[in-house]
Amino acid sequence: MQPAPDVAKDAIRVLIVDDQSMIRAGFAALLDAHEGITVVGTADDGAGISEVVRRTRPDVVLMDIRMPKVNGLDAARTIIGMPGTPPKVIMLTTFDADEYVFTALRVGASGFLLKDSPPEELTQAVRVVAAGEALLSPKITRALIADYAARPALPASPDATLSALTDRELDVMKLVAAGRSNAEIAAELHLAEQTVKTHVSRVLNKLDLRDRTQLVVCAYESGLVRAGR
């Protein structure tokens, strides 16, 4: 476990938790090479994660989903349940159809990224999540859709919990579930990007969801969106 280095005041503080030393070293070197991002520590397991987080004070935790002692899901659950303002968690996996994707999203992870994603996707993910947004890699989004396609048909009408949403909020929710960014949604619906952000925030508040990733899960589970449509 590495100690936290001196960090520039405005840098995004990142903690890397992965049982493979080469992964930890590679990610740390990659992130430290980018201005405004500093790796404040690494750990090889989720055991004792609360103490590590308190000591390193990260803004974002890159968490391997599969580890030998305490897995990433349990560690993420511990982090997100910490008092105050806990760091954001990005789950890392080598599998684009990992059976733990839905559990990770329900736990409250802010993002889900494949370990073989291009370097620019990793750094962008850290910046996006640190800014308060949520992120799913395109491959993970496709895996979510494929999983729902293989499930029994959902009821024809959306869940009653969506009744609080306006027609425009439902439109935005559908497009978020389809993997569109705020800019893409704004262009498709002929809205200002800030207006889209406002609609997304209202949907999250009305449905008591943490972020966009949970919104995607809710859209499919409620029947609002169906795979292939």
BELSULFEN-V363008 format. One record per residue. N is the residue number from 1. RES is the residue in three letters. SS is DSSP state (a for helix, b for strand, c for the rest). PSI is psi in radians with two decimals (* if undefined). D_CENTER is the distance of its C-alpha to the mean C-alpha in Angstrom with 1 decimal. Layout:
N/RES/SS/PSI/D_CENTER
N/RES/SS/PSI/D_CENTER
This chain:
1/MET/c/2.17/24.3
2/GLN/c/2.56/24.7
3/PRO/c/2.82/25.6
4/ALA/c/2.28/23.9
5/PRO/c/3.03/25.7
6/ASP/c/2.43/27.0
7/VAL/c/2.40/24.3
8/ALA/c/2.55/24.9
9/LYS/c/-0.78/24.6
10/ASP/c/0.12/21.9
11/ALA/c/2.58/19.9
12/ILE/b/2.13/16.2
13/ARG/b/2.19/16.6
14/VAL/b/2.34/14.6
15/LEU/b/2.28/15.2
16/ILE/b/2.18/15.0
17/VAL/b/1.91/15.5
18/ASP/c/2.44/16.9
19/ASP/c/-0.09/20.2
20/GLN/c/2.06/21.4
21/SER/a/-0.61/23.2
22/MET/a/-0.62/23.2
23/ILE/a/-0.82/19.4
24/ARG/a/-0.81/19.2
25/ALA/a/-0.73/22.1
26/GLY/a/-0.80/20.9
27/PHE/a/-0.70/17.5
28/ALA/a/-0.78/19.3
29/ALA/a/-0.72/22.0
30/LEU/a/-0.83/19.7
31/LEU/a/-0.70/17.7
32/ASP/a/-0.37/21.0
33/ALA/c/-0.17/22.7
34/HIS/c/2.29/20.7
35/GLU/c/2.38/22.1
36/GLY/c/0.02/20.1
37/ILE/b/2.29/17.9
38/THR/b/2.28/19.4
39/VAL/b/2.04/18.6
40/VAL/b/-0.08/20.1
41/GLY/b/2.87/20.2
42/THR/b/2.73/19.4
43/ALA/b/2.64/19.9
44/ASP/c/0.10/20.7
45/ASP/c/2.88/19.6
46/GLY/c/-0.09/17.9
47/ALA/c/2.34/21.3
48/GLY/c/0.43/22.1
49/ILE/a/-0.56/18.6
50/SER/a/-0.76/19.6
51/GLU/a/-0.68/22.5
52/VAL/a/-0.77/20.6
53/VAL/a/-0.75/18.1
54/ARG/a/-0.64/21.2
55/ARG/a/-0.70/23.1
56/THR/a/-0.35/20.7
57/ARG/c/0.99/18.9
58/PRO/c/2.70/15.7
59/ASP/c/-0.58/13.4
60/VAL/b/2.40/10.5
61/VAL/b/2.16/10.7
62/LEU/b/2.00/10.2
63/MET/b/2.09/10.9
64/ASP/b/2.41/12.8
65/ILE/c/-0.43/12.5
66/ARG/c/1.95/16.3
67/MET/c/2.69/18.7
68/PRO/c/-0.65/22.3
69/LYS/c/-1.27/22.8
70/VAL/c/2.00/19.8
71/ASN/c/2.95/16.9
72/GLY/a/-0.56/13.2
73/LEU/a/-0.84/12.6
74/ASP/a/-0.68/15.5
75/ALA/a/-0.73/14.7
76/ALA/a/-0.72/11.3
77/ARG/a/-0.71/13.2
78/THR/a/-0.81/15.8
79/ILE/a/-0.86/13.9
80/ILE/a/-0.42/12.2
81/GLY/c/0.01/15.7
82/MET/c/2.59/17.5
83/PRO/c/2.85/19.7
84/GLY/c/-2.44/19.4
85/THR/c/1.64/16.3
86/PRO/c/2.78/14.1
87/PRO/c/2.79/11.8
88/LYS/b/2.62/8.1
89/VAL/b/2.24/6.7
90/ILE/b/2.08/5.2
91/MET/b/2.42/7.0
92/LEU/b/2.43/9.8
93/THR/b/2.80/12.4
94/THR/c/-0.03/15.6
95/PHE/c/2.18/15.5
96/ASP/c/-0.16/14.2
97/ALA/c/0.64/15.4
98/ASP/c/2.30/14.5
99/GLU/c/-0.17/15.8
100/TYR/c/0.09/13.2
101/VAL/a/-0.91/10.2
102/PHE/a/-0.69/11.2
103/THR/a/-0.75/11.9
104/ALA/a/-0.72/8.6
105/LEU/a/-0.71/7.1
106/ARG/a/-0.56/10.4
107/VAL/a/-0.53/10.4
108/GLY/c/0.25/7.9
109/ALA/c/2.47/4.9
110/SER/c/-0.21/2.7
111/GLY/b/2.88/1.4
112/PHE/b/2.12/4.8
113/LEU/b/2.47/7.9
114/LEU/b/2.49/11.6
115/LYS/c/-0.41/14.0
116/ASP/c/0.25/16.4
117/SER/c/2.65/14.5
118/PRO/c/2.60/16.8
119/PRO/a/-0.68/16.9
120/GLU/a/-0.49/16.3
121/GLU/a/-0.62/12.9
122/LEU/a/-0.86/11.9
123/THR/a/-0.68/13.5
124/GLN/a/-0.68/12.2
125/ALA/a/-0.77/8.5
126/VAL/a/-0.78/9.8
127/ARG/a/-0.75/11.8
128/VAL/a/-0.83/9.5
129/VAL/a/-0.69/7.1
130/ALA/a/-0.50/10.5
131/ALA/c/-0.02/12.0
132/GLY/c/0.02/10.2
133/GLU/c/3.13/8.3
134/ALA/c/2.78/4.8
135/LEU/b/2.40/4.6
136/LEU/b/2.31/5.9
137/SER/c/2.64/8.9
138/PRO/a/-0.68/12.2
139/LYS/a/-0.68/13.3
140/ILE/a/-0.72/10.6
141/THR/a/-0.76/11.3
142/ARG/a/-0.63/14.9
143/ALA/a/-0.69/14.7
144/LEU/a/-0.81/13.4
145/ILE/a/-0.75/16.4
146/ALA/a/-0.66/18.7
147/ASP/a/-0.77/18.1
148/TYR/a/-0.57/19.0
149/ALA/a/-0.50/21.9
150/ALA/c/-0.09/23.3
151/ARG/c/2.82/23.3
152/PRO/c/2.64/26.3
153/ALA/c/2.44/26.6
154/LEU/c/2.88/25.1
155/PRO/c/2.67/27.5
156/ALA/c/-0.53/28.6
157/SER/c/2.60/27.7
158/PRO/c/2.73/24.4
159/ASP/c/2.61/23.9
160/ALA/a/-0.42/26.0
161/THR/a/-0.31/23.1
162/LEU/a/-0.05/22.4
163/SER/a/-0.34/26.0
164/ALA/a/-0.21/25.1
165/LEU/c/2.53/23.4
166/THR/c/2.93/25.6
167/ASP/a/-0.71/26.2
168/ARG/a/-0.68/24.4
169/GLU/a/-0.64/21.3
170/LEU/a/-0.70/21.4
171/ASP/a/-0.80/21.8
172/VAL/a/-0.73/18.8
173/MET/a/-0.72/16.7
174/LYS/a/-0.73/18.1
175/LEU/a/-0.62/17.2
176/VAL/a/-0.76/13.6
177/ALA/a/-0.43/13.6
178/ALA/c/0.00/15.5
179/GLY/c/0.20/12.9
180/ARG/c/2.52/14.8
181/SER/c/2.96/13.9
182/ASN/a/-0.71/15.7
183/ALA/a/-0.72/18.5
184/GLU/a/-0.69/19.1
185/ILE/a/-0.74/19.2
186/ALA/a/-0.76/21.6
187/ALA/a/-0.71/23.8
188/GLU/a/-0.64/24.0
189/LEU/a/0.04/24.8
190/HIS/c/0.87/26.9
191/LEU/c/2.84/25.2
192/ALA/c/2.58/24.4
193/GLU/a/-0.64/20.8
194/GLN/a/-0.60/21.0
195/THR/a/-0.70/22.2
196/VAL/a/-0.77/19.2
197/LYS/a/-0.70/17.0
198/THR/a/-0.77/19.4
199/HIS/a/-0.75/19.3
200/VAL/a/-0.76/15.5
201/SER/a/-0.71/16.0
202/ARG/a/-0.69/18.9
203/VAL/a/-0.80/17.3
204/LEU/a/-0.76/14.6
205/ASN/a/-0.79/17.6
206/LYS/a/-0.60/19.9
207/LEU/a/0.04/17.8
208/ASP/c/0.85/16.5
209/LEU/c/2.60/12.8
210/ARG/c/-0.74/10.2
211/ASP/c/-3.02/8.1
212/ARG/a/-0.57/8.0
213/THR/a/-0.74/6.1
214/GLN/a/-0.54/8.8
215/LEU/a/-0.73/11.2
216/VAL/a/-0.83/11.0
217/VAL/a/-0.77/11.9
218/CYS/a/-0.71/14.5
219/ALA/a/-0.70/16.0
220/TYR/a/-0.75/16.9
221/GLU/a/-0.51/17.9
222/SER/a/-0.30/20.1
223/GLY/c/0.00/21.8
224/LEU/c/-0.67/21.1
225/VAL/c/2.45/19.8
226/ARG/c/2.54/21.3
227/ALA/c/2.33/20.7
228/GLY/c/0.06/23.0
229/ARG/c/*/23.6
